């Protein structure tokens, strides 16, 4: 039996299902649902290695039609996950935890269309002892990144 993805329409308060190929939601691998260029997508990778990944894109919701692209990475992404994409449609890969020791914190940005991958250093998070001490980040801490999340800093 193929897996299904449950959808809830907030406006009409209705439930629906999207059929997915078995490879989209895999229990022996890590599969992550993301939004990719306005469409539902799934990044599927092997659980123990991250030197390549499959990008499954839901092309037609009504027909439950999925496309698949496989991408090889120039270096393995150890202990990383994909929280989603940025506004340019690039896939973000980020560590799932901060290291115990103070060291630079990098995310990886992959533009799969241009086959361009780059590491971006985020300063002041993991490489600043004072910051870590002030916020209680002494031991190994889990990281949760939300791409495209913006908060207003306007005073109310």
N, C-alpha and C positions, 0 to 999 in steps of 0.2 A: 504494500500500500504506500503510495506517495504521500509525503508530508503535506500539510496545509498550513497556511499562515492566516491567522484570524485577524480580520479587519473590523474596526468599529468606527462608524460614521457618526461623528459627534453632532453634526447638524440634524440628521434625521433619526439618530439614536437607533441605528440598525446594525446588525452583524452580517458579515459576509466572509467568504473564504477564498483564498487564492491557492490553487494547486501549484506545487513546486516540484521540480525533479528531485530525486533522492539526494543528488549531490549538492543541492542548495543548502539543505539543513542536514549536516552530517554529525553524527555523535562521536565518531572516532577522530574527528578533526575539529578545528575551531571555525565556526561560521558566524559571521557578524552581519546583521542587517544594517544597512546604511542607506542614505539618500544619495544617489549619484545622478547629477544633471537632471534633477526633478523626478527621477524614477526610483522605485524601490530596487535595491541591489543587495547582493550578498557577497562578502569576501570570504572565501574558503581557503584555508591553509592547513597543512599537516600540523598535528598537535605538537610534535617534538622538533620540527625544523621549520624555518621560515625563509627559504631561499627562493620560493616562488609562491604565487597565489592565483586562484581562479576568481574572476569577477563575473558573477551572474547578474544580469540586468533583466528586470521584468519589462519587456517591450510592449506587451498588450495585456492589460488587466482583464478585459472581457474574455479573451481567448486563452489566458494563462500561458502566454508565450514568453519564454525566457531565452536570452542569448548568453553565450559563455565566451570569455576571453581569458587566456592564460598569460601571466606575466612572470618573467624571470627577474630576480633582483640581483644587482651587481655584488651585493654582500648580504649575508644572512642577518635578519632582524631578530636577534635573540631577546627574549623577554619583552616583546613589543606586541601591541594590539592596534587595531584601527578603530578610533572613535568616530570616523566619518570623513567628510570632505570639507574643503574651504570653499569660498564663493567662486573661485576660479575653476572648480571641479577637480582639483587635485586631491588625491587620497592622502590623508594624514596617518602616519604611524607614530605611536608614542609608547614610551616605556610604561609598563603596568605598575611600576613602583619606583620610589626614589631609593638610590643606594644608601647604605648606612653611612658610608664615608662621604665627606664633602668633595664633590667633583662636578664638572660641567654637566648640564642637563640638555639633551638634544632630542628633537623630534625629527622625523624623516618625512619629507613632502615628495610625493610621486605624481608627476604629470604623465599619466599612462599614454596619452595621445602623442605627446612629443618625445616619449621615452626619455624623460628627464627626471632624475631623482637627485635630491639634495638634502643635506643635513642642516638643520637650523638650530643654533644654540639659543636657549632661553636663559638669559642671565638673571641672577638674583634669586633663583629658586633653590637649586641643589648645591650651588657653589658658594653660598654665603653662610658662614657659620652663625653669624648673629641672627639672620633671618630664620634659620632653622631652629635655633635655641628659643627665640621669641615666640614662635608658633608651635613649639613642642614637637618638632620634627627631628627627634634625636635618633630613633631607631629607623629601621626600614619601614617606609610608609607606602601605602597604595596610592596610585595616581589615577585621577579621573579627569579626562579632558573633554570639553564640549566645544568642538569647532563651531564657528558662526554664532556663538552665544555672545550677546552684547548687552551690557547693562548701562543705563544712563547714570552719569555722575552729577546730573543737575540737582540742585538743592530744591527741596519741597517746602 
